[in-house]
């Protein structure tokens, strides 16, 4: 799960029939996160390149 407002990624691992056993939080800007997929391949998520929310405009 990617949360641009908290600027963190939560990676859920060890799936069960009703959810996940573990969740690991990683902050934006901390490099590359290798994620092992079920078929053995690795997906790499670049935590330095994730989108950040646009600053809100001052409406005064």
trRosetta pair geometry for C-beta under 8 A, 3 or more apart (Angstrom, degrees):
i j d omega theta_ij theta_ji phi_ij phi_ji
1 9 7.0 161 80 -159 47 56
1 10 4.7 -4 54 56 100 97
1 12 7.4 53 -9 -19 97 104
2 9 5.3 -18 -103 -107 67 85
2 50 6.4 -158 -156 -152 126 132
3 6 4.2 17 115 36 126 106
3 7 7.3 -65 99 -10 78 17
3 8 5.6 1 57 61 104 73
3 9 7.4 -180 21 -87 71 35
3 10 7.3 37 -6 -5 111 98
4 7 6.6 23 -167 -83 38 55
4 50 6.9 -160 -101 144 85 106
4 51 5.6 -36 -107 99 137 80
4 52 5.6 167 -169 -128 103 34
4 53 5.2 131 126 -38 118 82
5 53 5.9 27 -85 -17 69 138
7 27 6.5 30 123 -162 89 75
7 28 4.0 -77 179 11 90 129
7 29 7.6 8 169 -1 119 102
7 50 7.9 144 -147 89 67 126
7 52 6.7 9 -99 -115 102 97
8 25 5.5 3 174 -170 131 98
8 26 6.5 155 -162 79 78 41
8 27 5.3 -44 -103 -105 86 48
8 28 6.5 -104 -75 -20 37 77
9 25 7.3 153 80 -154 46 51
9 26 4.8 -17 61 62 96 96
9 28 7.5 113 -18 -67 89 64
9 33 6.9 -141 78 15 147 167
9 45 6.8 152 -151 127 172 148
9 47 6.5 -117 4 -110 130 103
9 50 7.3 -157 -55 -82 113 161
10 23 5.3 2 -179 -177 105 109
10 24 7.1 153 -157 74 55 39
10 25 5.2 -23 -101 -96 76 72
10 26 7.8 174 -84 20 29 69
11 23 7.0 155 78 -157 43 56
11 24 4.8 -20 61 61 97 94
11 25 7.9 -176 19 -79 71 24
11 26 6.7 31 -8 -2 109 113
11 33 7.2 -163 -50 164 143 139
11 35 6.5 -150 -137 -110 135 114
12 15 7.6 71 133 -79 103 77
12 20 4.0 -173 179 -15 108 176
12 22 7.2 152 -157 90 50 53
12 23 5.1 -22 -100 -101 68 81
13 20 6.3 104 59 -168 24 119
13 21 7.1 -52 97 60 67 84
13 22 4.8 -20 63 72 93 104
13 23 7.5 169 18 -87 72 31
13 24 6.7 21 -1 -3 117 108
14 20 6.0 107 73 -167 67 75
14 21 3.7 -45 103 40 127 114
14 22 5.1 69 25 16 119 96
15 19 7.6 -146 -146 125 62 26
15 20 5.5 -44 -98 -100 53 74
15 21 7.8 -124 -62 -1 9 82
16 19 5.9 5 54 59 98 54
16 20 6.9 169 13 -100 81 21
16 21 6.2 96 -29 -48 111 86
20 23 6.4 97 102 -62 129 82
26 30 6.0 -134 -179 59 91 134
26 33 5.5 77 146 -90 175 141
26 47 5.9 -105 137 -98 117 147
27 30 5.1 92 72 -24 83 125
27 47 7.2 87 98 174 44 137
28 47 5.6 -169 -137 174 38 88
28 48 7.6 115 178 -101 69 28
28 50 5.5 -113 -121 54 104 124
28 52 7.3 90 -167 -81 166 100
29 47 6.3 -79 10 130 18 95
29 48 5.6 70 -120 -108 42 65
30 33 7.9 54 88 -59 97 98
30 47 5.1 -16 51 98 71 147
30 48 7.7 -159 36 -60 26 76
31 46 7.8 -84 163 -148 34 61
31 47 6.0 26 64 47 33 109
31 48 6.4 23 -93 -34 21 107
32 44 5.1 0 -177 -177 114 111
32 45 7.1 151 -160 77 61 42
32 46 5.3 -31 -103 -104 78 62
32 47 6.9 -171 -94 11 21 83
32 48 7.8 -44 -59 5 60 101
33 44 6.9 151 74 -159 44 58
33 45 4.6 -19 62 63 102 95
33 46 7.8 -168 20 -80 74 15
33 47 5.6 76 -19 -38 107 110
34 42 5.1 -13 -166 -172 103 121
34 43 7.6 143 -158 77 52 40
34 44 5.3 -28 -98 -100 63 80
35 42 6.8 142 69 -161 42 65
35 43 4.7 -25 65 67 101 90
35 44 7.3 173 16 -89 76 28
35 45 6.2 41 -13 -8 119 106
36 40 7.2 -25 -169 -143 95 29
36 41 7.8 156 -154 87 54 35
36 42 5.6 -35 -98 -101 57 76
37 40 7.0 -33 75 40 78 21
37 41 4.8 -3 43 66 122 82
37 42 7.0 -163 3 -90 85 22
37 43 5.8 77 -47 -12 109 102
45 50 7.9 30 170 -70 100 108
46 49 4.3 28 106 23 119 112
46 50 7.4 -175 96 -40 68 73
47 50 6.1 -21 -150 -13 42 117
